[in-house]
Amino acid sequence: MPIEAIAALICGVLILIQPRLLNYVVAIYLIVIGVFGIAPYFMSGLR
């Protein structure tokens, strides 16, 4: 599932609707991408 593309699309729509949300949207986007990026490394350690 292309989680990055879906997150980018949602963030873009939110910024268009409410430009003042830019800081929060970018922060949440970076956190989500970071969590999904490092999750496989933690999950492989559990097996």
Buried (B, 14 or more C-beta within 10 A) or exposed (E): EEEEEEBEEBBEEBBEEEEEBEEEBEEBBEEBBEEEEEEEEEEEEEE
